[in-house]
Amino acid sequence: MPSHEDHKDVAVDPGLDLFAAIDSLRREMNAVILAHYYQEDDIQDIADHVGDSLALAQAAAATEAEVIVFAGVHFMAETAKILNPDKLVLLPDLEAGCSLADGCPPREFARFLEAYPGHKVISYINCSAATKAMSDVICTSGNALKIVSSFPADQPLVFAPDRFLGSWVSRQLHRDLVLWPGSCEVHEVFSEKRLVELKALHPQAVVAAHPECPEGILQHADHVGSTAAILAFARKTPAKQIIVVTEPGILHQMRKENPDKELIPAPGADEACSCNECPYMKKNTLEKLYLCMRDRTPEITVDPGTAARALAPIERMLELSR
Ligand code: SF4
């Protein structure tokens, strides 16, 4: 069986109809394909479910398929595996990581928590299984306000690993949170100066931003929310121009749902780079999706002890999100 490393160099027959081949494998394997909104357009189009982290975790928890193919990043596939320890969970490229997850090493996080006895720990789903295992409950950007509000007002809380999401939640709820100092390398590079210039060029436009962005960006937004909430806002707003401040993969669904609206992706600080594209999400390609299904690798595995400890806080989130 070819290894993951082999996949990097395997040339897929250019004559192969990848859509048909993936569809046929999906039926043969009894597989479900879950894709995040930041995946490339073709992957979103072939997926059974396209969604944000919360919707995809809910889909993973509910699926009866034997195989879960997760077109997203590693922590998402890991969450699916924790929810489905007996199923085969595949990720098209094992190097599809996440700066937030990588920026919260479990050992350092454990030492950090020692300084906050008596605190409950809320971890954003963008973290490793080992970090989840040290948490009381998991949240996503779609339910963070609800999850934090589920604790009594006098309960001290640690929020990890995204300090920008955490400080937005803290401002919204007027509640102090101890923040782990992590960030998303994609959302932190949006430029406030260039956003202000863009707004001046499009005075009728409304701004929708993801809460992983720094406060300087969010203060210019008409709407702040998860990718699913940004999509809902785009459908509802009467505005005909929307400046979108998140990873531009979301524009694919947004264009389908709003053919009459002009969608304007917000720029990063550097004109010369596409820094607002997530380099990890973009590791997955349609070819790699096909190869991982054909070869049933790379497979996601989680240490059973860690998985058992991480399951309870994930299930608590799913329960609170019903
Ligand atoms: S966009 Fe940011 S938070 Fe999302 S996977 Fe990429 S690096 Fe991680």
Boltz pocket constraint, residues with backbone or C-beta under 6 A from the ligand:
constraints:
  - pocket:
      binder: B
      contacts: [[A, 73], [A, 97], [A, 98], [A, 99], [A, 100], [A, 101], [A, 126], [A, 184], [A, 185], [A, 186], [A, 187], [A, 247], [A, 278], [A, 279], [A, 280], [A, 281]]
      max_distance: 6.0
